[in-house]
Amino acid sequence: MSIRRSSFLLVLLLGALQGCSSTPRFNENFGASVRANLSAQVINPAAAANTDPAAGVDGAAARAAQERYQRSFHDSGSTSSNTVSLVIGNGNK
């Protein structure tokens, strides 16, 4: 093996090992944005301790609302439509 080739391989090897030389140094603010975003999504952190979450809701009205919600998935005469119309060009005929 020539000196030139072995020097090239040595430089290449050292360059490849440079990527493994140290770990990144994070400051105390690392991850602060993630923690802030997670905490912003929580309205009431003590909500899990609420033993009566439906206080003030009429039982009959709640049952009717739940049945109407469930029926909305089974009604074949639904007025909602998932049709998409795409017009390319001027749309004139």
C-alpha positions in Angstrom: 0.0 0.0 0.0 1.4 3.4 -0.9 2.0 6.1 1.6 -0.4 8.4 -0.2 -3.3 5.8 0.0 -2.6 5.0 3.7 -2.5 8.7 4.6 -5.8 9.2 2.8 -7.4 6.2 4.7 -6.1 7.6 8.0 -7.6 11.0 7.3 -10.8 9.4 6.3 -10.9 7.2 9.4 -10.2 10.2 11.7 -12.9 12.2 9.9 -15.4 9.4 10.5 -14.4 9.1 14.1 -14.8 12.8 14.7 -18.6 12.4 14.6 -18.4 10.1 17.7 -15.9 12.2 19.6 -18.3 14.0 22.0 -21.9 14.2 23.1 -23.8 17.4 22.6 -23.9 19.8 25.5 -27.5 20.9 26.3 -28.3 23.8 28.5 -30.9 24.0 31.2 -33.6 25.2 28.7 -33.4 22.0 26.5 -36.9 20.6 26.2 -38.6 23.7 27.7 -40.7 24.3 24.6 -42.0 20.7 24.7 -42.9 21.0 28.3 -44.6 24.4 27.7 -46.6 22.9 24.8 -47.7 19.9 26.9 -48.8 22.1 29.8 -50.7 24.5 27.5 -52.9 21.5 26.4 -54.0 20.8 29.9 -57.0 23.0 31.0 -57.4 21.6 34.5 -54.5 19.5 35.9 -56.7 18.4 38.8 -59.6 17.1 36.6 -58.8 13.5 37.3 -59.6 14.0 41.0 -63.2 15.2 40.1 -65.6 12.5 41.3 -68.7 14.1 39.8 -67.7 15.4 36.3 -71.2 15.6 35.0 -72.7 17.7 37.8 -75.5 19.9 36.6 -76.3 17.7 33.5 -79.9 16.5 33.3 -80.0 12.7 33.0 -82.7 12.6 30.4 -81.1 15.3 28.3 -77.7 13.5 28.5 -79.3 10.2 27.5 -81.1 11.8 24.5 -77.9 13.5 23.4 -76.0 10.2 23.6 -78.7 8.4 21.6 -78.8 11.1 19.0 -75.0 10.9 18.7 -75.1 7.2 18.2 -77.9 7.4 15.7 -76.0 9.9 13.6 -73.6 7.1 12.6 -76.4 4.7 11.5 -78.8 7.1 9.7 -78.8 6.4 6.0 -80.8 9.6 5.2 -78.0 11.8 6.5 -77.8 15.1 4.7 -74.0 15.4 5.0 -72.1 14.6 1.8 -68.5 13.7 1.3 -68.5 14.7 -2.4 -65.7 16.8 -3.6 -65.9 18.7 -6.9 -62.7 19.8 -8.6 -62.8 22.1 -11.5 -59.6 22.6 -13.5 -59.5 25.5 -16.0 -62.2 28.1 -16.3 -65.1 25.7 -15.7 -67.2 27.0 -18.6 -68.8 24.6 -21.0 
